Amino acid sequence: MTVDAVILMGIPGAGKSTFFKARFVDTHVRINRDMLGTAHRQRALVEACCAARIPFVLDNTNVAVADRAEVMSQARAARFTVIGYFFESRIQACLERNAARPNPVPEVGVRGRRNALELPRRAEGFDELWYVKIAETGDFTVSRYEEATP
């Protein structure tokens, strides 16, 4: 039986948490640093999921390769299937969705995450990599991620 480690990637307001609730809430543990408070707690929960072979979703911005590397390493060592979902991160749309949240991220934080964005690459260790857009209807459109060529 394969067990999934899902890594969501995108700036604040891109739709990651809403996507989690729509696709994974009944099947995967949600790991989110905002909820857990510290990197130590996040590491501990990832380790527990890996040890118990429980599928999980890392629901943080994960915009940099370094943000994803440790969790990917742990998941691969536990023989999990590592699946990435990269969310379209158009700054204006994300700022608008972020502003509508009950507790919005300050605009400087949204822009900072956008500036730190490193596009994912299959070579990082993903078994599957997907691209997610929010349609005008609010539905998610998921397609295979096409890597940009240098």
N, C-alpha and C positions, 0 to 999 in steps of 0.2 A: 504494500500500500504506500502510495506517495503522500507526503505531507508537504503542504505549501508554506513557504515564507513569502509573503507579499510585501513589496516595498512601494509605497506611494511617493511620487515625486512631483513637486510643483510649488509655486509660490503661494502665500496666503491668499485665500479667495478663489483658488483654482477649482475647488469642489472636491477635494480629497476626502474630507470627513463625511460629506453627504454621499459620496460614492461608496465609502465603507458601509454606511448604514443601508444603502440600497442593495449592495452585493454580498457583503460578508458578515453582517452582524450576527447571523444565526449559526455561522460555521467556523469563525475565526476569532481569536482573542485580539482585541485592539490594543496596540502598544503605542502610546502617545506621550511625549515628554511633558506636554502641557498638563496632562492629568496626573502623571507620576511625579513631576516636580524636579527630579534630578536624573542625570545621566546614569548614576549608580543604580537607581531603581529600574531604569529602563534596561540596563545590562542584565540585572538580576531576573527580570521577567522574560527577557529573550532566552537567557540560559535555562530557566525553568521550562519554557515552552519546548526548547530543543531537547532537553533531557526527557521530558514526558511525551515527546512527539505530538505536540498540540499545534495545529495550524495557527499562524498569527499574521497580523497585518501591522506593519510599521507605518503609522499614520503621522508622520512629521513632514516638514518640507523636503528634507533629503535632497537639497539642490546641488550639493557638491559630491564628487566622487568619495571624498573622505567621510562624508556624512553616512554614506551607504556601506562603506568597506567593512567595518567591524561586524555589523549584523550579517552581511552577506557571508563573511568568513565563518561565523558561528553556524549559520544555517547550512552552509555547504559541508562543514565538518560533521554536522548531524545528519547529512544525506537528505536534506530537504530539497524540494524543487523550489528554485528562487524565481519568482515572477515579479517583474517590474511594470508599473503603470505610470507613464509620464503624462502629466496633465498640461494641456495647452495653457500657457502662462502669459497671455496678453495683458500687459500692465493695466490698461484702462478698465477692461472688463473685470479683472481681479480686484482693482481698487473699489469699483462699484459694488461688487458682491460683498467684499470685506466691510464696507461702510454700512451695509444692511444687517450685519451680525449684531447680536446683543452685546458682545465684547470685542469690538474690532481691534485688529493689530494696528498700531500707529502707522501712518502712511510711510514714514521713513523706514520702518521695518519691512513693509511689503516691497518697497523699492530696493532696499538693501539685499533682500533675498533674491530679487530679480537680477541684480547686478552680480550676485555670487553664483548664479545658475550655470552649472556645467551639464551639458546634455548627456544623457546616459548612453552607454555603449554596451553592446552584448558582451564584449571582451572583459567587462568588469566581473562577469560571472553569472549573468542572467541566463536562465534556461528559456524564459519567454520574456518578451518585451512588447508592451502595448502602448498605444497613444490614445488619450481620452480627451474628448471635446465636449463641451456643454452646448447642446442645440438650443435654438431660440425657444423651444417648447420647455426647456429645462431638463429634458432627457439627456442621458449620456450616450455618446457615440464612441464606440471602442473599435479601433483598427490596429493592425500590426504596425509597430513602430518602424519607421524607415530611418536608418541612420544617415546623417548628413555626411557627405564625402568631403574630405579636406581639400 
